[in-house]
């Protein structure tokens, strides 16, 4: 279990060598994974990682739609950047936008049938590559340990997001 650190007013408590190693490895994984997965998706189906993630996120919703603001959170993207991306996907016929019927101030991104077809085509390639990069290199015990550690880190991140933005909505639940 995590231990409480001294307060910020006492000055910074620098990372230990082990913590620094863990941080750097995590950073490399977090930044490198989308690049490597995106290269494969681009080669196989002509999508960037973010495009696939947006389409897959929509495909996982019961009505295949999300508010643009929720989709931006899911995709870890600023709303303006996501709007441009959805515009490109819209031009290709994979997504359409429409006003949210429950609140016209918001727009929904809606996955089209062509978008669902593309996600279904891309998913096996994506899953195969995820398996190769992550699960094939870890035994069951390592997978459980990684999952447990990431769940705790994710919980703290969500707690801080909720503190910062009380209206924050988690688009998908694990």
N, C-alpha and C positions, 0 to 999 in steps of 0.2 A: 504494500500500500504506500502511496505517496506520503512524504513528510512535509510539514509546513516549513516554509522558508522564512528568513528574517525579512522585516519590512523594507520597502524601498527607501525609507528615510535614512536608513543606516548605510546607504550606498549600495552600489551594484554587487551582487554576488555572482562572480564570473562562473561560467560553466567549467566543470571539472573536465579533465581530458576525456574520460569515458562519455560524459554528457555531450561534449563537443563532437566526438566521433559519432555518437548516435544522431545528433542534430544534423551533421553534415551528410550522413547516409540518408536520413529521412528527406532532407532537402533535395539530394540527388534523385531519389526515387520520385518525389512529388513533382519535380520539374522535368525529369527525363521520361517518365511513363507516358504522359500525353504525346510527347514527340515521337517516341518509338511506336506507340499504338496508332498515332495519326499517319505515320509513314506507311504502315501496313494497310490501313483503311483507304488511304489515297490510292495506293497501288491496286488494291482489290476492287474497290467500288467507287472511287472518285470523291470520297468525302474526307474532310479534315476530322480530327478527333472531336473538336467542339461541335461541328455540324452533326456528327454521329450522336454525340451525347445529347444534343438538343432533340433530335428525332427520336432517339431511344427513350428519353425522358417523357416525351409526349406519348409515345406508344404504351408506356406503362400506366398512364392515367386511364381511369374507367371510361371517360368519354373522349380520350385522345386529345385533350386540350388542357392548357394552363394559361393563367394570366401571364402576360409578358413579364411582369415584375417577379412573379414566382419562378418563372423559367430562367430569369436572369440569376436568381439566387441558386437554383439547381445547377446552372452551368458556370457558376462563379464568374459571372460577366457583368460589366456595367450595362445598364438598360440601353444606353445609346449604341453600344457595340453589339449587343444582342439584337437590337432592332435592325441594324444593317445586315447581320447574319441571317435573320429570319426573312428579310427582304430578298436576299439572294436565294434562299431556299424556296421562297414564294415564287420567284421568277422561274425556278426550275420545276415548279408544280408539286413540291413535296409538303408544303405548309400553306395555309391561308390564314389571314387575320380577320377577326370580326369583333364587334363590340361585345363585351360581357353582358349577357342578358340580365344578370342580377344587379349590375351596376355599370351603366354606360360610360362612366369615367375611365373604365379600364378596357383594354383590348385583350382578347384571347388569341393565342397561337393554336391552330388546329391542324393536326396531322391529316393529310389527305390520303386517299387510297394508294396513290403513287408513292407517298412517303412511307406508308406501312410496308409496301412491297420492297422498297429499298432497305428499310430497317431489317426486314426478314432476310433479305439477301446478304446484308452486311454482318448481321449478328453471329452467324457461325464462324466467320473469319475472325471477328473481334474476340469471341469467347476462346477460340483456339489459341490466339496470341496471348490473351490474358493468362490462360492455363499454362502456356509455355513459359511466360515471364515470371509468374508468381507461384503457382501451385505445383508445377513440376519440379521446382527447386527446393520445395519445403516438404518435410514429412508431416504427418497429421498433427503431431505434437507442436511443431513449429507453426503450423497454420492456426491452431487454436490459440497459441501464445500471441501471435501477431494480431489475430482478430480481437482478443481480449484487450490487448494494449491499445489498439486503434479505437475500440469502442470507448475506452476511458478518455482518450485524447479528444475524440469527437464530441463526447459529452461536455467536456470543458469548453470546447470551441462553441458549441451550441449555447451553452450557458452565457458565454460572453456576448454572443450575437443577440441573445434575448435581452441582456442587460442594456446593450447599445441601441437595439431596435425592438421595442416591446411588441410591435406588430409582425415581427419576423415569423414566417410560416415555413415549416419544413415540408417541401413538396412531396417527398417520398419518405416512407418509414421503413426501417430495417428491422 
